Amino acid sequence: MKLVLAIINNDDSAIAASALTDRGFFVTKLSTTGGFLLVGNTTLLIGTEDNKIEEVKSVLKQFCITRKQKEVPTSSFGKGLHYNCSPGEVEVGGATLFVLNVDSYDKF
């Protein structure tokens, strides 16, 4: 048994979770914050059998897309504001996956 922790963009969370549940996976959604832009993410907890990991990865690759986003400079991000500080474009989205072994699983 495995536990997949999938950190994905909020914009992709509804469709990715729906696609996983449509395929019979049990998904728990957690609201999380982090990353380069310190914006909201969604962390999906997906418990599954070892032989289903590639299917989980395939679904997430399909629905968690990368996109370009303007980075707005702000002092709250620890960078400070400078007179020549202008917005830049950064790539956001996609998915970061952690696949963990599960020693024990109980459902009450």
BAPABA-572141 format. One record per residue (C-alpha): x, y, z. Coordinates in steps of 0.5 Angstrom, whole numbers, plus 500, padded with zeros to 3 digits. Example, Ala and Ser with C-alpha at 12.3 -4.5 7.8 and 13.67 -1.06 7.14 Angstrom:
// residues 2
525491516
527498514
//
This chain:
// residues 108
500500500
502507498
500514500
501519495
502527497
501531491
502538492
498542486
496549484
489551487
487552480
488545478
485542485
478541483
479537476
485533479
481531485
475529481
478525475
482521481
475520484
472518478
477512477
476510484
481513488
480516495
482523495
483528501
484535500
488540504
489547503
496549504
501555502
508555500
512555494
516561491
510566490
507564497
500563494
495557496
496550494
492544495
495538497
492531496
493525500
491519496
492512499
493506494
496500492
503499489
501497482
496504482
502509483
503510475
495511474
495516479
501520476
498519469
492523472
496528475
500529469
494530465
490535469
496539473
498543468
504549468
503556466
506562466
504568471
506575473
510575479
509582483
515584487
513586494
517587500
513581504
516576500
523578503
526581497
524588498
522593493
527597489
526602484
528598478
524592481
519590476
514584475
517578472
514572469
515565473
512558471
507555476
503549476
504542475
505537481
510535486
509528488
511524494
510517495
511514502
510507504
504505509
506500514
499500517
492502514
486501518
479504517
473504522
//
